[in-house]
Amino acid sequence: MIPDPPPPLYSTRPEWADIVPLAQYEKVEPLAPILYSAEYKDATDYLRGVVKAGEKSERVLELTEHVIRLNPAHYSAWQYRYETVLEIQWPLEKEITLMDELADKFLKTYQVWHHRRLILTLSKKAQSELAFIEKILRQDQKNYHTWAHRQWVLAFFNEDGLWAGELDFVDTMMNKDVRNNSAWHHRFFVVFQSGVREGEEDRERVVRREIIYTKQSISLAPNNASAWNYLRGVLEFNKLPLSTVAPFVQPYTKPLPDQPLDLVDVENPPPGKGADLPCVAAIEFQADVYEEAGQSEDVDKAVELWKSLAAEFDTIRKKYWEYRIQQALLRV
C-alpha cells in the first residue's frame, strides 16, 4: 500500500503567510543534531511562530494536531492545544472524538492520556469512558497508562454507577491472564484504596474473601509473582502477620508430592497437578514468616531458606539473598 503523500509545507501555504516561523535553537555546530524530516521541522517552526504571536484559533488546532500526529509526545503542542480549546471554546465532543482515535493509535504515550483527562475534567461526562478504556485494553492488557487512566476516572468522578461493575471487570481481565500484574494492582486499588462501597462494609469478610481468592489463584499458577505480591499486600495493608497464611504457604516450598492429597482444604488449596515446585516466591514468603517471628531459632530457619534460594532455587539473585542473610544475622 502506497502511503499518502505529506501535506504541503506551511511555508508554501498562502493562508499561513502572516505567521513568521521560528526555527528551533541550535548551537552553531551541535554535537548530535536531530535529523528532523522537512515536514516535522516546518510544522514545529510554525507552531513556535503561533505561540510567539499568541494566536489561538481553529487553524492552530489543525496545526497542533499535525504536530501531535508526527510526534504524539510533544508536550508543548499538547499544552498549547489545550489552551486553544479553552480560549475558542472548541466543542469538547469533537475533541473527545479525536482523542478516541489518538488514544487508540498512540496508547503508550502519556501525553495522549493526560490531555484526555483534561478534556474529561471540562466535560464532566464519564458514562462511556470505562467502555472505551476496556476497548483499548483489548489491544494491550497490561498498558500502564490505560490502567492509570481508568483509576483516575473512577476516583475523580466517584460515581456509584462507575464503581458498580468494577470488581467483575477485574475478574474478567484476570481470567484472561492471571499473571497480569496491572490487573492485580487495579484489584487492590478497587478493594482497598478507594473507600468502602455498598456491600463491602464488613471488612473482615472482604479480607477473608481476597485471601481465599488469591490462594486459589496461586494454586492454579504457583509461580505467579503478581499473586504472591497481592497476598503480601492484603496482609500488610490490613496489619495482619504473614504467619496468617503460613499453613497455605508451606506446601509450595517443597517438591510436588507423588500422590495428591485425599482431602483438600478449600481455604488452603494445594498446588495443582504438574505444578513447578518448590516455588521461589513461596520460599521467600516462608522465610519472611520466620524472620517476622523474630526469635533466634526462627531467624536460623529463615537463613536456611535464603541459603537455598542463593545456592539452588534463585541463583540469579544470589547477592540479594546473601545480603538478606547478613542483615538478619546483624539483628539477632
C-alpha positions in Angstrom: 0.0 0.0 0.0 1.5 3.3 -1.0 1.4 5.9 1.9 -0.4 9.2 1.4 2.0 12.0 0.4 2.7 14.5 3.1 0.6 17.7 3.1 2.1 20.9 1.6 4.6 22.6 3.9 3.1 25.6 5.9 5.8 27.7 4.3 4.2 27.2 0.9 0.6 27.9 2.0 -0.6 31.5 1.4 -3.0 31.3 4.4 -0.1 30.9 6.7 1.9 33.8 5.3 1.0 36.1 8.2 3.0 33.8 10.6 6.7 34.1 11.0 8.1 30.6 11.5 10.6 30.3 14.4 13.3 27.8 14.0 14.4 25.6 16.8 17.5 27.0 18.5 20.6 25.0 17.7 24.2 25.9 18.5 26.4 26.8 15.6 27.8 23.2 15.5 25.5 21.0 17.6 27.3 17.8 18.8 24.4 15.5 17.8 21.8 17.2 15.7 18.5 15.5 15.3 17.7 14.8 11.6 14.1 16.1 11.6 12.1 15.5 8.5 11.3 18.6 6.4 7.6 18.1 7.3 8.2 18.0 11.0 10.7 20.9 11.0 8.3 23.1 9.1 5.3 22.2 11.3 7.2 22.8 14.5 8.7 26.1 13.2 5.2 27.4 12.6 4.0 26.1 16.0 6.7 28.2 17.7 5.6 31.0 15.4 2.0 30.9 16.5 2.9 30.6 20.2 5.1 33.7 19.9 2.3 35.5 18.2 -0.2 34.3 20.8 -2.7 33.1 18.3 -5.4 30.7 19.4 -7.8 29.7 16.6 -9.2 26.8 14.8 -6.2 26.7 12.4 -4.0 26.4 15.5 -5.9 23.3 16.5 -5.2 21.9 13.0 -1.5 22.8 13.3 -1.2 21.2 16.8 -3.0 18.1 15.6 -0.5 17.8 12.7 2.5 18.1 15.1 1.0 15.6 17.5 0.4 13.1 14.8 4.1 13.4 13.8 5.2 13.3 17.5 2.5 12.3 20.0 4.8 13.0 22.9 5.3 16.7 22.0 4.3 18.2 25.4 4.3 21.8 24.1 2.0 21.0 21.3 -0.5 19.4 23.7 -0.3 22.2 26.2 -0.9 24.9 23.6 -3.7 22.8 22.1 -5.4 22.6 25.5 -5.1 26.4 26.0 -6.6 26.9 22.5 -9.5 24.6 23.2 -10.3 26.7 26.2 -9.8 30.0 24.5 -12.0 29.4 21.5 -14.5 27.2 23.4 -13.9 24.4 21.0 -16.7 21.7 21.2 -15.5 19.1 23.7 -17.3 16.3 21.9 -15.2 16.9 18.8 -12.0 16.9 21.0 -13.0 13.6 22.6 -13.7 12.1 19.2 -10.2 13.0 18.2 -8.8 11.6 21.4 -10.6 8.3 20.8 -8.6 8.0 17.6 -5.3 9.1 19.1 -5.5 7.0 22.2 -6.2 4.0 20.1 -3.2 4.8 17.8 -0.8 6.1 20.5 -1.9 4.2 23.5 1.6 4.0 25.1 2.0 7.8 25.0 1.4 9.6 28.4 0.5 13.0 26.8 -2.4 11.5 25.0 -4.0 10.2 28.2 -3.2 13.4 30.1 -4.9 15.6 27.5 -7.9 13.2 27.5 -8.1 13.6 31.3 -8.1 17.4 31.0 -10.9 17.3 28.5 -13.0 14.9 30.6 -12.5 17.3 33.6 -14.1 20.0 31.5 -16.9 17.9 30.0 -17.7 16.1 33.3 -19.0 13.2 31.2 -17.6 9.8 32.1 -20.5 7.5 31.4 -18.9 5.9 28.3 -15.3 6.2 29.4 -14.9 2.8 31.1 -16.2 1.1 28.0 -13.7 3.0 25.9 -10.9 2.0 28.2 -11.9 -1.6 28.1 -11.8 -1.4 24.3 -8.2 -0.1 24.5 -7.2 -2.7 27.0 -8.1 -5.4 24.4 -5.0 -4.2 22.5 -2.6 -4.3 25.4 -4.0 -5.7 28.6 -1.0 -4.5 30.7 -0.6 -0.9 29.4 0.2 1.2 32.5 -1.2 4.5 31.1 -4.6 2.9 30.3 -5.0 1.3 33.7 -3.9 4.6 35.4 -6.5 6.5 33.4 -9.2 4.0 34.5 -8.3 4.6 38.1 -8.4 8.3 37.6 -11.8 8.2 36.0 -13.2 6.1 38.9 -11.6 8.3 41.6 -12.3 11.7 40.0 -15.9 11.2 39.2 -16.5 8.7 42.1 -20.0 7.7 40.9 -21.7 4.6 42.2 -22.6 3.6 38.7 -19.0 3.6 37.6 -17.8 1.6 40.5 -20.7 -0.9 40.4 -19.2 -3.5 38.0 -15.5 -2.8 38.6 -14.7 -5.9 40.6 -16.4 -8.0 38.0 -14.4 -6.3 35.3 -11.1 -7.1 37.1 -12.2 -10.7 37.4 -12.8 -10.8 33.7 -9.3 -9.4 33.0 -7.6 -11.8 35.4 -9.4 -14.8 34.0 -7.9 -13.8 30.6 -4.4 -13.6 32.1 -3.9 -14.5 35.8 -0.3 -13.1 35.6 -1.5 -9.6 34.6 0.2 -7.5 37.3 -1.7 -4.4 36.2 -5.0 -6.2 36.8 -3.8 -7.4 40.3 -2.7 -3.8 41.1 -6.1 -2.5 39.9 -7.9 -5.1 42.1 -6.0 -3.8 45.2 -7.0 -0.2 44.2 -10.7 -1.2 43.9 -10.9 -3.3 47.1 -8.6 -1.5 49.5 -7.7 2.0 48.2 -10.9 3.6 47.0 -13.2 3.8 50.0 -15.8 1.3 51.1 -18.5 0.6 48.6 -22.0 -0.6 49.3 -21.9 -4.3 50.2 -18.3 -4.1 51.2 -18.8 -2.7 54.7 -17.8 -5.9 56.5 -14.1 -5.5 56.0 -13.1 -8.8 57.8 -15.3 -10.7 55.3 -13.7 -8.7 52.4 -10.2 -9.5 53.6 -11.0 -13.2 54.0 -12.5 -13.2 50.5 -9.4 -11.7 49.0 -7.1 -14.0 50.8 -9.0 -17.1 49.6 -9.3 -15.7 46.1 -5.5 -15.2 45.9 -4.8 -18.6 47.4 -7.0 -20.2 44.7 -5.1 -18.3 42.0 -1.8 -19.4 43.4 -2.9 -23.0 43.4 -3.5 -22.7 39.6 -0.3 -20.8 38.9 2.1 -21.2 41.8 5.0 -19.2 40.3 2.9 -16.1 39.6 4.7 -13.3 41.3 1.7 -11.0 41.0 -0.5 -13.2 43.2 2.2 -13.6 45.9 2.7 -9.8 46.0 -1.0 -9.3 46.2 -1.3 -11.7 49.1 1.5 -10.0 50.9 -0.1 -6.6 50.2 -3.5 -7.7 51.6 -1.9 -8.9 54.8 0.3 -5.8 55.3 -2.4 -3.3 54.4 -4.7 -4.9 57.0 -1.9 -5.2 59.6 -2.1 -9.0 59.7 1.0 -11.1 60.3 2.5 -13.0 57.4 2.1 -16.1 59.5 -1.7 -15.8 59.0 -1.2 -17.8 55.7 1.7 -20.0 56.8 -0.2 -23.3 56.6 -1.1 -22.4 53.0 2.5 -21.4 52.0 4.4 -24.4 53.3 3.4 -27.0 50.7 4.6 -24.6 48.0 8.1 -24.6 49.5 8.6 -28.3 48.9 8.7 -30.5 45.8 5.3 -31.6 44.5 4.3 -34.9 46.2 3.9 -38.0 44.0 0.4 -38.6 45.4 -2.2 -35.9 45.6 -3.9 -35.3 49.0 -7.1 -37.2 49.6 -8.7 -34.3 51.4 -8.5 -30.8 50.2 -8.8 -27.8 52.5 -10.8 -25.3 50.4 -9.3 -22.4 52.4 -5.7 -23.7 51.8 -5.8 -25.2 48.3 -2.8 -27.3 47.5 -0.6 -26.9 44.3 -2.3 -28.2 41.2 -1.2 -31.2 39.2 2.1 -30.6 37.4 3.0 -27.5 39.5 6.7 -26.5 39.2 7.8 -26.7 42.8 9.5 -25.6 45.0 8.2 -22.1 44.3 10.7 -19.3 44.8 8.1 -16.8 45.9 6.8 -19.3 48.5 10.2 -20.0 49.9 10.8 -16.2 50.2 7.4 -15.8 51.8 8.1 -18.6 54.3 11.5 -17.1 55.2 9.8 -13.8 55.9 7.3 -15.5 58.1 10.2 -16.9 60.2 12.0 -13.5 60.2 8.9 -11.7 61.3 8.6 -14.1 64.3 11.9 -12.7 65.5 13.2 -15.5 67.7 16.7 -16.7 67.2 15.7 -20.2 66.1 13.2 -18.6 63.6 15.8 -16.4 62.1 18.0 -19.5 61.7 15.2 -21.2 59.7 14.9 -18.1 57.5 18.6 -18.1 56.9 18.5 -21.7 55.7 15.7 -20.8 53.3 17.6 -17.8 51.9 20.7 -20.0 51.5 18.6 -22.5 49.5 17.5 -19.6 47.2 21.0 -18.3 46.8 22.5 -21.7 46.1 19.8 -23.5 44.1 16.4 -22.0 43.5 17.1 -18.4 42.7 20.8 -18.1 41.9 20.3 -15.0 39.7 19.6 -13.0 42.9 22.4 -14.7 44.9 23.9 -11.4 46.1 20.4 -10.2 47.3 19.8 -13.3 49.4 23.3 -13.1 50.8 22.5 -9.5 51.8 19.3 -10.6 53.5 21.2 -13.2 55.5 23.8 -10.7 56.5 21.2 -8.1 57.6 19.1 -10.7 59.5 22.1 -12.0 61.5 23.1 -8.5 62.5 19.7 -8.0 64.1 19.8 -11.3 66.2 
